[in-house]
Amino acid sequence: MALRVGQVDIPILISRKLLQAAVFHADIYVRAKKSLPANASLKEIEKAALNGYGHRLHRALRGGAYSERQYNCRLADFIIPFLLPPDAKGSRSLHFMLREIIGSQLLQL
């Protein structure tokens, strides 16, 4: 894994992937803002922007807060085995506690 990380060309990653994603998100926001009256609230702009994503909207955001929390908890379930020392991996109570902390609090930031 460390070898693969070392092979990443940072300037290409930034110029091709991150910059392209930033322009895409900015375009969605600008289109949403233009489609609303000048005195539209931030909540209305946000709703219009989310509608602008259409089928490209991430599945964690499609079903509201509950769906997002479920997605975050599943993501935490995937991460937790990498965080725990080998002797603690069998503790279900520790796993569930960490899942709630990571999935409900840390990933919500």
DSSP file (Angstrom, degrees, kcal/mol; ACC not computed):
  #  RESIDUE AA STRUCTURE BP1 BP2  ACC     N-H-->O    O-->H-N    N-H-->O    O-->H-N    TCO  KAPPA ALPHA  PHI   PSI    X-CA   Y-CA   Z-CA
    1    1 A M     >        0   0    0      0, 0.0     4,-2.2     0, 0.0     5,-0.2   0.000 360.0 360.0 360.0 -42.5    0.0    0.0    0.0
    2    2 A A  H  >  +     0   0    0      1,-0.2     4,-2.0     2,-0.2     5,-0.1   0.865 360.0  53.9 -62.4 -34.6    2.8    2.4    0.8
    3    3 A L  H  > S+     0   0    0      2,-0.2     4,-0.8     1,-0.2    -1,-0.2   0.899 108.2  49.0 -65.6 -39.9    4.3    1.7   -2.6
    4    4 A R  H >4 S+     0   0    0      1,-0.2     3,-0.5     2,-0.2     4,-0.4   0.888 109.8  51.4 -66.9 -38.7    1.1    2.6   -4.3
    5    5 A V  H >< S+     0   0    0     -4,-2.2     3,-1.3     1,-0.2    -1,-0.2   0.893 107.2  54.2 -64.5 -38.8    0.8    5.8   -2.3
    6    6 A G  H 3< S+     0   0    0     -4,-2.0    -1,-0.2     1,-0.2    -2,-0.2   0.713 101.7  59.6 -67.4 -20.1    4.3    6.8   -3.3
    7    7 A Q  T << S+     0   0    0     -4,-0.8     2,-0.3    -3,-0.5    -1,-0.2   0.527  77.6 112.0 -86.7  -6.3    3.4    6.3   -7.0
    8    8 A V    <   -     0   0    0     -3,-1.3     2,-1.0    -4,-0.4    -3,-0.0  -0.531  64.3-141.5 -72.2 126.9    0.7    9.0   -6.9
    9    9 A D     >  -     0   0    0     -2,-0.3     4,-2.4     1,-0.2     3,-0.2  -0.795  13.6-162.5 -89.7 101.8    1.6   12.0   -9.0
   10   10 A I  H  > S+     0   0    0     -2,-1.0     4,-2.6     1,-0.2     5,-0.2   0.883  84.0  51.4 -58.8 -47.2    0.3   14.9   -6.8
   11   11 A P  H  > S+     0   0    0      0, 0.0     4,-2.7     0, 0.0    -1,-0.2   0.901 113.3  45.9 -60.1 -38.5    0.3   17.6   -9.5
   12   12 A I  H  >>S+     0   0    0     -3,-0.2     4,-2.9     2,-0.2     5,-0.6   0.911 111.3  52.6 -68.8 -41.1   -1.7   15.4  -11.9
   13   13 A L  I  X>S+     0   0    0     -4,-2.4     5,-2.0     1,-0.2     4,-1.5   0.928 114.8  42.1 -58.2 -45.6   -4.1   14.4   -9.2
   14   14 A I  I  <>S+     0   0    0     -4,-2.6     5,-2.4     3,-0.2     6,-0.2   0.939 119.1  42.7 -68.2 -47.1   -4.8   18.0   -8.4
   15   15 A S  I  <5S+     0   0    0     -4,-2.7    -2,-0.2    -5,-0.2    -3,-0.2   0.866 125.8  29.9 -72.2 -35.3   -5.0   19.2  -11.9
   16   16 A R  I  <5S+     0   0    0     -4,-2.9     4,-0.2    -5,-0.2    -3,-0.2   0.895 132.7  20.3 -92.0 -43.6   -7.0   16.4  -13.4
   17   17 A K  I  X<S+     0   0    0     -4,-1.5     4,-2.3    -5,-0.6    -3,-0.2   0.939 125.9  37.6 -95.3 -57.3   -9.2   15.1  -10.6
   18   18 A L  I  ><S+     0   0    0     -5,-2.0     4,-2.5     1,-0.2     5,-0.2   0.908 118.7  47.4 -68.5 -42.5   -9.6   17.7   -7.9
   19   19 A L  H  ><S+     0   0    0     -5,-2.4     4,-2.4    -6,-0.3    -1,-0.2   0.905 112.4  50.7 -65.4 -40.5   -9.8   20.7  -10.1
   20   20 A Q  H  > S+     0   0    0     -6,-0.2     4,-2.1     1,-0.2    -2,-0.2   0.911 112.0  47.4 -62.8 -42.6  -12.3   19.0  -12.3
   21   21 A A  H  X S+     0   0    0     -4,-2.3     4,-2.4     2,-0.2    -2,-0.2   0.899 111.0  51.4 -65.8 -41.0  -14.4   18.1   -9.3
   22   22 A A  H  X S+     0   0    0     -4,-2.5     4,-2.4     1,-0.2    -2,-0.2   0.912 110.7  48.0 -63.4 -42.6  -14.2   21.6   -7.9
   23   23 A V  H  X S+     0   0    0     -4,-2.4     4,-2.4     2,-0.2    -1,-0.2   0.903 110.9  52.0 -64.3 -41.0  -15.3   23.2  -11.2
   24   24 A F  H  X S+     0   0    0     -4,-2.1     4,-2.0     2,-0.2    -2,-0.2   0.937 112.3  44.6 -60.4 -47.7  -18.2   20.7  -11.5
   25   25 A H  H  X S+     0   0    0     -4,-2.4     4,-2.1     1,-0.2    -2,-0.2   0.887 113.0  51.0 -66.6 -39.4  -19.5   21.6   -8.0
   26   26 A A  H  X S+     0   0    0     -4,-2.4     4,-2.6    -5,-0.2    -1,-0.2   0.897 108.9  52.3 -63.8 -39.7  -19.0   25.3   -8.6
   27   27 A D  H  X S+     0   0    0     -4,-2.4     4,-2.5     2,-0.2     5,-0.2   0.907 108.1  50.5 -63.3 -42.9  -21.0   25.0  -11.8
   28   28 A I  H  X S+     0   0    0     -4,-2.0     4,-2.2     2,-0.2    -1,-0.2   0.925 112.3  47.9 -60.0 -44.7  -23.9   23.2  -10.0
   29   29 A Y  H  X S+     0   0    0     -4,-2.1     4,-2.6     2,-0.2    -2,-0.2   0.930 111.9  48.3 -63.1 -46.4  -24.0   26.0   -7.4
   30   30 A V  H  X S+     0   0    0     -4,-2.6     4,-2.4     1,-0.2    -2,-0.2   0.913 112.2  49.1 -62.7 -43.6  -23.9   28.8   -9.9
   31   31 A R  H  X S+     0   0    0     -4,-2.5     4,-1.5     2,-0.2    -1,-0.2   0.905 112.2  48.9 -62.1 -41.0  -26.7   27.2  -12.0
   32   32 A A  H  < S+     0   0    0     -4,-2.2     4,-0.4    -5,-0.2    -2,-0.2   0.922 111.9  48.3 -64.9 -43.5  -28.8   26.7   -8.9
   33   33 A K  H >< S+     0   0    0     -4,-2.6     3,-0.9     1,-0.2    -2,-0.2   0.879 111.1  50.5 -65.1 -38.4  -28.3   30.3   -7.8
   34   34 A K  H 3< S+     0   0    0     -4,-2.4    -1,-0.2     1,-0.2    -2,-0.2   0.793 104.2  59.0 -69.5 -27.6  -29.2   31.6  -11.2
   35   35 A S  T 3< S+     0   0    0     -4,-1.5    -1,-0.2    -5,-0.2    -2,-0.2   0.571 102.1  65.0 -79.8  -6.9  -32.4   29.6  -11.3
   36   36 A L  S <  S-     0   0    0     -3,-0.9     4,-0.0    -4,-0.4     9,-0.0  -0.731  95.2 -90.4-113.0 161.4  -33.7   31.3   -8.2
   37   37 A P    >   -     0   0    0      0, 0.0     3,-1.6     0, 0.0    -1,-0.1  -0.249  42.8-107.1 -63.4 160.4  -34.8   34.8   -7.4
   38   38 A A  T 3  S+     0   0    0      1,-0.3    -2,-0.0    -4,-0.1    -4,-0.0   0.775 118.1  53.3 -62.5 -27.8  -32.1   37.2   -6.0
   39   39 A N  T 3  S+     0   0    0      2,-0.0    -1,-0.3     0, 0.0     2,-0.0   0.138  78.8 138.3 -95.9  21.0  -33.5   37.1   -2.5
   40   40 A A    <   -     0   0    0     -3,-1.6     2,-0.1    -7,-0.1    -4,-0.0  -0.355  53.9-116.6 -67.5 144.6  -33.6   33.3   -2.2
   41   41 A S     >  -     0   0    0      1,-0.1     4,-2.1    -2,-0.0     5,-0.2  -0.317  22.4-109.9 -77.5 164.2  -32.5   31.9    1.1
   42   42 A L  H  > S+     0   0    0      1,-0.2     4,-2.6     2,-0.2     5,-0.2   0.863 119.8  56.8 -61.5 -36.1  -29.5   29.7    1.6
   43   43 A K  H  > S+     0   0    0      2,-0.2     4,-2.3     1,-0.2    -1,-0.2   0.897 107.3  48.0 -62.7 -41.2  -31.8   26.7    2.2
   44   44 A E  H  > S+     0   0    0      2,-0.2     4,-2.4     1,-0.2    -2,-0.2   0.892 111.6  49.7 -67.1 -39.8  -33.5   27.3   -1.2
   45   45 A I  H  X S+     0   0    0     -4,-2.1     4,-2.5     2,-0.2    -2,-0.2   0.916 110.9  50.3 -64.3 -42.6  -30.2   27.5   -2.9
   46   46 A E  H  X S+     0   0    0     -4,-2.6     4,-2.6     2,-0.2    -2,-0.2   0.919 110.8  48.5 -61.6 -44.2  -29.0   24.3   -1.3
   47   47 A K  H  X S+     0   0    0     -4,-2.3     4,-2.1     1,-0.2    -1,-0.2   0.911 112.4  48.3 -63.0 -42.7  -32.1   22.5   -2.3
   48   48 A A  H  X S+     0   0    0     -4,-2.4     4,-1.5     2,-0.2    -1,-0.2   0.885 111.5  50.7 -65.3 -38.2  -31.8   23.7   -5.9
   49   49 A A  H  X S+     0   0    0     -4,-2.5     4,-0.9     2,-0.2    -2,-0.2   0.923 109.3  50.0 -66.1 -43.5  -28.2   22.7   -6.0
   50   50 A L  H >X S+     0   0    0     -4,-2.6     3,-0.7     1,-0.2     4,-0.6   0.886 110.3  50.6 -62.6 -37.5  -29.0   19.2   -4.7
   51   51 A N  H >< S+     0   0    0     -4,-2.1     3,-0.7     1,-0.2    -1,-0.2   0.823 102.2  63.2 -66.8 -29.7  -31.6   18.8   -7.3
   52   52 A G  H 3< S+     0   0    0     -4,-1.5    -1,-0.2     1,-0.2    -2,-0.2   0.751  93.4  61.8 -66.1 -24.8  -29.0   19.9   -9.9
   53   53 A Y  H X< S+     0   0    0     -4,-0.9     3,-2.2    -3,-0.7    -1,-0.2   0.797  79.6 172.2 -72.6 -27.0  -27.0   16.8   -9.2
   54   54 A G  G X<  -     0   0    0     -3,-0.7     3,-1.4    -4,-0.6    -1,-0.2  -0.298  68.9  -4.9  57.5-130.8  -29.8   14.6  -10.3
   55   55 A H  G 3  S+     0   0    0      1,-0.3    -1,-0.3    -2,-0.0    -2,-0.1   0.612 128.8  69.8 -71.8 -11.6  -28.7   10.9  -10.5
   56   56 A R  G <  S+     0   0    0     -3,-2.2    -1,-0.3    -4,-0.1    -2,-0.2   0.518  70.2 117.5 -84.0  -4.8  -25.1   11.9   -9.6
   57   57 A L  S <  S-     0   0    0     -3,-1.4     5,-0.1    -7,-0.1    -7,-0.0  -0.426  78.7-103.0 -64.9 133.4  -26.1   12.8   -6.1
   58   58 A H    >>  -     0   0    0      1,-0.1     3,-1.8    -2,-0.1     4,-0.6  -0.269  25.2-123.1 -60.1 141.9  -24.3   10.6   -3.6
   59   59 A R  H 3> S+     0   0    0      1,-0.3     4,-0.6     2,-0.2     3,-0.5   0.751 107.9  65.9 -63.1 -24.6  -26.5    7.9   -2.2
   60   60 A A  H 34 S+     0   0    0      1,-0.2    -1,-0.3     2,-0.1    11,-0.1   0.763 106.2  43.4 -66.9 -23.6  -25.9    9.0    1.4
   61   61 A L  H X4 S+     0   0    0     -3,-1.8     3,-0.6     1,-0.1    -1,-0.2   0.544  95.2  78.6 -97.9  -8.9  -27.7   12.3    0.6
   62   62 A R  H 3< S+     0   0    0     -4,-0.6    -2,-0.1    -3,-0.5    -1,-0.1   0.848  97.0  40.2 -71.3 -34.0  -30.6   10.9   -1.3
   63   63 A G  T 3< S-     0   0    0     -4,-0.6     4,-0.4     1,-0.3     3,-0.3   0.289 107.8-116.0-103.4  11.1  -32.7    9.7    1.6
   64   64 A G    <>  -     0   0    0     -3,-0.6     4,-2.1     1,-0.2    -1,-0.3  -0.454  61.0 -30.4  90.6-164.1  -32.2   12.5    4.1
   65   65 A A  H  > S+     0   0    0      1,-0.2     4,-2.4     2,-0.2    -1,-0.2   0.869 134.6  52.5 -63.7 -40.4  -30.5   12.5    7.6
   66   66 A Y  H  > S+     0   0    0     -3,-0.3     4,-2.5     1,-0.2    -1,-0.2   0.928 110.4  48.0 -63.6 -44.2  -31.4    8.8    8.4
   67   67 A S  H  > S+     0   0    0     -4,-0.4     4,-2.3     1,-0.2    -1,-0.2   0.896 111.5  50.5 -62.5 -40.8  -29.9    7.6    5.2
   68   68 A E  H  X S+     0   0    0     -4,-2.1     4,-2.4     2,-0.2    -1,-0.2   0.907 110.7  49.0 -64.6 -41.2  -26.8    9.6    5.7
   69   69 A R  H  X S+     0   0    0     -4,-2.4     4,-2.4     2,-0.2    -2,-0.2   0.911 110.6  50.5 -65.4 -42.0  -26.4    8.3    9.2
   70   70 A Q  H  X S+     0   0    0     -4,-2.5     4,-2.2     2,-0.2    -2,-0.2   0.919 111.1  49.1 -60.7 -43.6  -26.8    4.7    8.0
   71   71 A Y  H  X S+     0   0    0     -4,-2.3     4,-2.3     1,-0.2    -2,-0.2   0.926 111.1  49.7 -61.8 -45.2  -24.2    5.2    5.3
   72   72 A N  H  X S+     0   0    0     -4,-2.4     4,-2.4     1,-0.2    -1,-0.2   0.883 109.7  51.3 -63.0 -38.6  -21.8    6.7    7.9
   73   73 A C  H  X S+     0   0    0     -4,-2.4     4,-2.3     2,-0.2    -1,-0.2   0.894 110.2  48.9 -66.8 -38.6  -22.3    3.8   10.3
   74   74 A R  H  X S+     0   0    0     -4,-2.2     4,-1.4     2,-0.2    -2,-0.2   0.891 111.3  50.0 -66.2 -38.6  -21.6    1.3    7.5
   75   75 A L  H  X S+     0   0    0     -4,-2.3     4,-1.8     2,-0.2    -2,-0.2   0.903 109.9  50.6 -64.2 -41.3  -18.5    3.2    6.6
   76   76 A A  H  X S+     0   0    0     -4,-2.4     4,-2.7     1,-0.2    -2,-0.2   0.893 105.1  57.4 -63.3 -39.7  -17.4    3.2   10.2
   77   77 A D  H  < S+     0   0    0     -4,-2.3    -1,-0.2     1,-0.2    -2,-0.2   0.861 108.5  47.3 -57.8 -35.5  -18.0   -0.6   10.3
   78   78 A F  H  < S+     0   0    0     -4,-1.4     4,-0.3     1,-0.2    -1,-0.2   0.871 116.1  43.4 -72.3 -37.7  -15.5   -0.9    7.4
   79   79 A I  H >X S+     0   0    0     -4,-1.8     3,-1.6     1,-0.2     4,-0.8   0.850  96.7  74.1 -78.3 -36.6  -12.9    1.3    9.1
   80   80 A I  H >X S+     0   0    0     -4,-2.7     4,-1.9     1,-0.3     3,-1.3   0.833  87.7  58.7 -55.0 -43.5  -13.1    0.0   12.7
   81   81 A P  H 34 S+     0   0    0      0, 0.0    -1,-0.3     0, 0.0    -2,-0.1   0.817 106.4  51.1 -58.5 -26.7  -11.2   -3.3   12.1
   82   82 A F  H <4 S+     0   0    0     -3,-1.6    -2,-0.2    -4,-0.3    -3,-0.1   0.718 111.5  48.2 -79.3 -20.6   -8.2   -1.3   10.9
   83   83 A L  H << S+     0   0    0     -3,-1.3    -1,-0.2    -4,-0.8    -3,-0.1   0.777  96.8  80.8 -89.0 -29.7   -8.3    0.9   14.0
   84   84 A L  S  < S-     0   0    0     -4,-1.9     5,-0.1     1,-0.1    11,-0.0  -0.509  81.2-117.0 -84.1 144.7   -8.5   -1.8   16.7
   85   85 A P    >>  -     0   0    0      0, 0.0     3,-1.7     0, 0.0     4,-0.6  -0.410  37.8-103.2 -69.3 157.7   -5.6   -3.8   18.0
   86   86 A P  G >4 S+     0   0    0      0, 0.0     3,-0.8     0, 0.0     4,-0.3   0.833 119.5  54.3 -54.8 -37.5   -5.8   -7.5   17.3
   87   87 A D  G 34 S+     0   0    0      1,-0.2     3,-0.2     2,-0.1    -3,-0.0   0.662 109.1  48.8 -74.3 -13.5   -6.8   -8.4   20.8
   88   88 A A  G X4 S+     0   0    0     -3,-1.7     3,-1.4     1,-0.1    -1,-0.2   0.469  83.3  91.0-101.5  -3.6   -9.8   -6.0   20.8
   89   89 A K  T << S+     0   0    0     -3,-0.8    -1,-0.1    -4,-0.6    -2,-0.1   0.729  82.6  57.2 -67.1 -20.8  -11.3   -7.0   17.4
   90   90 A G  T 3  S+     0   0    0     -4,-0.3     2,-0.9    -3,-0.2    -1,-0.3   0.538  79.2 104.3 -86.3  -6.0  -13.5   -9.6   19.1
   91   91 A S    <>  -     0   0    0     -3,-1.4     4,-1.9     1,-0.2     5,-0.1  -0.659  46.6-175.4 -82.8 106.6  -15.3   -7.1   21.4
   92   92 A R  H  > S+     0   0    0     -2,-0.9     4,-2.7     2,-0.2     5,-0.2   0.877  83.3  54.4 -68.5 -37.3  -18.7   -6.4   20.0
   93   93 A S  H  > S+     0   0    0      1,-0.2     4,-2.2     2,-0.2    -1,-0.2   0.907 109.9  46.6 -65.7 -40.3  -19.5   -3.8   22.6
   94   94 A L  H  > S+     0   0    0      2,-0.2     4,-2.6     1,-0.2     5,-0.2   0.903 112.2  51.7 -65.1 -41.2  -16.3   -1.8   21.7
   95   95 A H  H  X S+     0   0    0     -4,-1.9     4,-2.4     1,-0.2    -2,-0.2   0.934 112.0  45.2 -60.8 -47.3  -17.1   -2.2   18.0
   96   96 A F  H  X S+     0   0    0     -4,-2.7     4,-2.1     2,-0.2    -1,-0.2   0.880 112.6  51.2 -66.8 -37.5  -20.7   -0.8   18.5
   97   97 A M  H  X S+     0   0    0     -4,-2.2     4,-2.2    -5,-0.2    -2,-0.2   0.941 112.7  45.4 -64.3 -46.3  -19.5    2.0   20.7
   98   98 A L  H  X S+     0   0    0     -4,-2.6     4,-3.2     1,-0.2     5,-0.4   0.882 110.1  55.4 -64.1 -37.4  -16.9    3.1   18.1
   99   99 A R  H  X S+     0   0    0     -4,-2.4     4,-2.8    -5,-0.2     5,-0.4   0.916 109.3  46.4 -61.6 -42.3  -19.4    2.8   15.3
  100  100 A E  H  X S+     0   0    0     -4,-2.1     4,-1.8     3,-0.2     5,-0.5   0.897 115.5  45.8 -67.1 -39.7  -21.7    5.1   17.0
  101  101 A I  H  X>S+     0   0    0     -4,-2.2     5,-1.8     3,-0.2     4,-1.6   0.953 121.8  36.0 -67.8 -48.9  -19.0    7.6   17.8
  102  102 A I  H  <>S+     0   0    0     -4,-3.2     5,-2.3     3,-0.2     6,-0.2   0.955 124.1  40.8 -70.8 -50.1  -17.4    7.5   14.3
  103  103 A G  H  <5S+     0   0    0     -4,-2.8    -3,-0.2    -5,-0.4   -30,-0.2   0.826 124.6  34.5 -70.7 -33.0  -20.7    7.2   12.4
  104  104 A S  H  <5S+     0   0    0     -4,-1.8    -1,-0.2    -5,-0.4    -3,-0.2   0.779 133.4  15.8 -94.4 -28.6  -22.8    9.6   14.3
  105  105 A Q  T ><5S+     0   0    0     -4,-1.6     3,-0.7    -5,-0.5     4,-0.5   0.843 122.5  42.2-112.2 -58.3  -20.3   12.2   15.4
  106  106 A L  G > <S+     0   0    0     -5,-1.8     3,-1.0     1,-0.2    -3,-0.2   0.893 116.2  46.3 -67.1 -41.7  -17.0   12.3   13.5
  107  107 A L  G 3 <S+     0   0    0     -5,-2.3    -1,-0.2     1,-0.2    -4,-0.1   0.596 103.3  66.0 -78.5  -8.7  -18.3   11.7   10.0
  108  108 A Q  G <         0   0    0     -3,-0.7    -1,-0.2    -6,-0.2    -2,-0.2   0.614 360.0 360.0 -83.7 -13.3  -21.1   14.3   10.5
  109  109 A L    <         0   0    0     -3,-1.0    -1,-0.2    -4,-0.5    -2,-0.1   0.496 360.0 360.0 -65.1 360.0  -18.5   17.2   10.7
